[in-house]
């Protein structure tokens, strides 16, 4: 599910923002993080959670999450610069081995957002 190209997008400089979209009572909610924060574990992405309180509330009701991830320096389908739209299921945890991995790299993290990717589409 997570292709080599997506791994390249997440790990190549320059760092870029990634956008998470969840669904709440008031409609879509967007939160940002950084590509370099993402840790890849099989078909899962682990992201440190500092704030993201509304994202966490939304995922407790509907675990569906979408992400927009891009990098302007990675070769895309037809030119330099590419992006992905990911769909998956997310959950926020404040304990356990996934949290400990994130906490080691990001001491400020209050939790880890675990996204199990169910679809990844290269868009550029």
N, C-alpha and C positions, 0 to 999 in steps of 0.2 A: 504493500500500500504506500509506504514512504519510499519514493524513488531516489536514486542517486542524485538526480537533478535537484530534487527538493532538499536533500542533505546539503548539496553545494550552496543552494540559496540561503539556507540557515547558517552555514558556517563560513561563508566568504565575506571579506570586507568589501565595501564599507557596511557597517551595521545599519540596519533599517528597522523601522517600526513594523510590527505585525498587529493586526486588528482582530479582536475577538468580538463576535456578535452572539448575544443570547436574547431570548424572548422573555419579556416581563409583562406585568399587568398594563404598563403604559406603552407597550410596543417594543420594538427592537432596542437593545442597549448595546453600545459599543464601548470596548475598553482596549487600551493599547499596551503593548509590551515591546520587547526588543528581540530581534532574530537571535542575537547571541545569547539570550537567556534560555532558549529552548534546548532541552536535553532530549535526545531521541533514544527510545527503548523499544525496539521492535516496531510495532504499529502504533506506539503511544508517544505523545509529546508531554514532557514534564516542564512546567513553567513555575517560577517562584511567584508567590502571591504576597503583595505588600498590603494594598488596599483591596480593590476588587470586591467590595461588600455587595454591591448590587448584582454583579456577575454571580457571586456565590449564592445569593438569594434566588436568582432566576434558575440556576442549575439545580437547586433543591426541588424545584417544581417541574422543570422541563430540562432534561440533561442535554438536549441538543445544543451544539455549539458550531459556529462557522468561523473560519479564520481566513483572512486575506494576508498572504505573505509574499514579499517581493524583494528583488535585489537588482539594481540597475546595472551591475557589472557582470552578472552571470549570463552566458549566452542563452538566448531564448529560442523560440521556434523559428524565427526568421531574422532576428537581430539581437544585439547585445541588450540585455535587460529582460527579465522574465518574472513571472508571478504565478502563484498557485491559489486556488480556492479549495479549502479543506472543509469537510463536514465530518462531525464525529459526536461523541458523547463525552461530557466532561463531569468531573467531580472535584471538589476541594477537600483535601485532607490535611489535618494538622498533626498527624502522627504516623508512624510506620516507616518502612524502609525507603519508600519514594520520597517522603518528606525529609528524612535524614540526608539523602543524597543532595537534595536541593539546598537544605540548610547549610551543608558543608561549603557549598559554592556561594551562597547568598545568605550571609548571617542575618540580614534584615528580614528575611522571609518569615511570615507568620504561618504560612501553609504552602501546599503545593497544589497546582491545578493539573490534574491528570486528564489528558484528552486522548481517547481511543479513536483513532482516525478510521472512518468507514469509507471515505471517498476523498481522493486528491486529484484535482484536475489542473493541469498546466494551462494558464490562460493567456500567456504572452510567449 
